[in-house]
Amino acid sequence: MAGVTPTQNEHGVTGVVLAGGQGRRMGGVDKGLLLLRGRPMVAAVLDRLAPQVDEILINANQNLAEYGRFGPRVVPDAVGGFAGPLAGLHAGLCAARHPLVLTVPCDSPFLPADLLSRLRDALADRDLAVAKTGDQPHPVFALVRASVRGNLEAFLAGGGRKIDAWYAALKVVEVPFDDEAEAFRNINTREELAGA
């Protein structure tokens, strides 16, 4: 396979933890570093993600040294101005060593242990598989082919920021996780953190 690095394999998956936001609903606090049951929330996410993937990257735009202490490579957005999860996905696609990229947010510490297997089973010939519960897609829980990077770069360069608008141009399958709906609970406020 041309252009393959020695560490890459055609079935490999890079996991990307999206921690690049500003945490506005938490008062500007970096959510991934907040303590949940005595540990940073991102540590719980890494524990759940690590057994499912071949490498992990953390996308972060602040507190890079703190995130670096968890072990995975930390990759900031190439697009400036806290441009949202698509900028984080782009950073992950640029740095990934594998042809599939699984994204998860840093504030969902209960993510499913079978997230990758179920998304990969449904991917088939599509560009992207995204988790959903009921009628609600969870676009930051997605398995994406690295080959969409050029398409995403063009979308971002044109000022696009909304995930839904980008997905509309791709072959996407939504994968139901109704049996694990609680696994997608994310923690956006201090009240939710206390409740968890």
C-alpha positions in Angstrom: 0.0 0.0 0.0 1.7 3.2 -1.1 2.4 5.8 1.5 1.8 3.5 4.4 4.0 4.1 7.5 5.6 1.0 9.1 3.2 1.3 12.0 0.1 1.5 9.9 -2.1 -1.5 8.9 -5.1 -1.5 6.6 -7.5 -2.3 9.4 -6.0 -0.2 12.1 -7.9 2.5 14.0 -6.7 5.7 15.5 -8.8 7.0 18.5 -9.1 10.7 18.8 -10.3 12.2 22.1 -11.8 15.6 21.3 -10.8 18.0 24.1 -10.3 21.1 22.1 -13.3 23.1 23.2 -13.5 26.1 25.5 -15.9 24.6 28.0 -18.2 27.6 27.9 -21.0 25.9 29.7 -18.5 25.0 32.5 -17.5 28.7 32.8 -14.4 28.3 30.6 -13.0 25.4 32.5 -11.2 22.6 30.5 -13.8 19.8 30.9 -11.4 16.9 30.3 -9.3 17.9 33.3 -12.2 18.2 35.7 -12.2 15.5 38.4 -14.8 12.8 38.2 -14.7 10.3 41.2 -11.2 11.6 42.0 -9.7 11.3 38.5 -9.6 13.7 35.5 -12.6 13.0 33.2 -10.3 12.4 30.2 -8.6 9.5 32.1 -12.0 7.6 32.2 -12.5 8.3 28.5 -9.0 6.9 27.7 -9.6 3.8 29.9 -12.7 3.1 27.8 -11.2 3.9 24.4 -7.8 2.3 24.7 -8.9 -1.3 24.4 -10.8 -0.6 21.2 -8.1 1.2 19.1 -4.5 0.8 17.9 -3.4 4.3 18.8 -4.8 7.3 20.7 -4.5 11.0 20.0 -5.8 13.8 22.2 -7.0 16.9 20.4 -6.5 19.9 22.8 -6.0 23.6 22.3 -5.1 24.6 25.9 -3.3 22.8 28.8 -1.3 20.8 26.3 1.3 19.8 28.9 -1.4 18.5 31.3 -3.0 16.4 28.6 0.5 15.2 27.5 0.9 13.6 30.9 -1.7 11.0 30.0 0.6 9.4 27.5 -1.0 9.8 24.0 0.2 12.4 21.5 -1.5 15.8 21.9 -2.5 17.5 18.6 -3.9 21.0 18.6 -6.3 22.3 15.9 -4.6 23.5 12.7 -7.6 25.8 12.2 -7.5 28.7 14.6 -10.1 30.2 16.9 -11.6 27.2 18.7 -13.4 26.1 15.5 -15.3 23.2 17.0 -15.2 19.4 16.7 -14.6 19.4 13.0 -11.3 21.2 13.5 -10.5 18.6 16.1 -11.4 15.8 13.7 -9.2 17.5 11.1 -6.3 17.6 13.5 -6.8 13.9 14.2 -7.0 13.0 10.6 -3.8 14.8 9.9 -1.9 13.0 12.7 -3.5 9.6 12.5 -1.3 6.6 11.6 -4.3 4.4 10.5 -7.0 4.5 7.8 -9.9 4.7 10.3 -10.4 7.4 12.9 -12.8 6.9 15.9 -13.7 10.2 17.6 -15.1 10.6 21.1 -15.5 13.7 23.3 -13.5 14.2 26.5 -16.7 14.8 28.5 -18.4 11.4 28.0 -16.6 9.1 30.5 -19.2 6.3 30.1 -18.7 5.7 26.4 -19.6 2.2 25.1 -17.0 -0.6 25.3 -18.3 -1.8 21.9 -18.4 1.5 20.2 -15.8 0.7 17.6 -17.0 -2.8 16.8 -20.6 -1.7 16.2 -19.6 1.4 14.1 -17.1 -0.7 12.1 -19.7 -3.4 11.4 -22.1 -0.8 9.9 -19.5 1.2 8.0 -19.3 -1.0 4.9 -18.6 1.3 1.9 -19.6 4.5 3.6 -17.3 7.5 4.5 -18.5 7.7 8.1 -20.6 5.8 10.7 -22.1 7.8 13.6 -23.8 6.6 16.8 -27.4 7.5 17.6 -29.9 6.9 20.3 -33.6 7.2 19.4 -33.8 9.9 16.8 -30.7 11.7 18.2 -27.4 11.3 16.3 -24.2 11.8 18.4 -21.9 13.3 15.7 -18.8 13.4 17.9 -19.0 9.6 18.4 -18.0 8.7 14.8 -15.9 6.3 12.8 -14.4 8.2 9.9 -12.3 7.1 6.9 -9.0 9.0 6.8 -9.7 9.4 3.1 -12.3 12.2 3.8 -9.5 14.5 5.0 -9.3 16.5 1.8 -13.1 17.0 1.7 -13.0 18.2 5.3 -10.1 20.6 4.6 -12.1 22.2 1.8 -15.2 22.5 4.0 -13.2 24.2 6.8 -11.4 26.4 4.4 -14.7 27.6 3.0 -15.7 28.7 6.6 -17.8 25.6 7.3 -18.1 24.7 11.0 -21.3 22.7 11.5 -20.9 18.9 11.6 -24.4 18.3 10.2 -23.6 20.4 7.1 -20.4 18.5 6.4 -22.0 15.1 7.0 -24.7 16.0 4.4 -22.0 15.8 1.7 -20.8 12.4 2.7 -22.0 8.8 2.7 -23.1 8.4 6.3 -24.7 5.6 8.2 -26.3 6.1 11.6 -25.9 3.2 14.0 -28.4 2.7 16.8 -27.2 2.3 20.4 -30.6 2.5 22.1 -29.6 -0.4 24.4 -26.7 1.8 25.7 -28.2 5.2 25.7 -26.7 6.2 29.1 -23.2 5.5 27.7 -23.5 8.7 25.6 -24.3 10.9 28.6 -21.9 13.9 28.5 -21.1 16.2 31.3 -21.5 19.9 30.3 -22.3 21.6 33.6 -21.0 21.4 37.2 -24.4 20.1 38.2 -24.1 17.2 35.8 -20.5 16.6 37.1 -21.8 16.4 40.7 -24.6 14.1 39.6 -22.2 11.7 37.9 
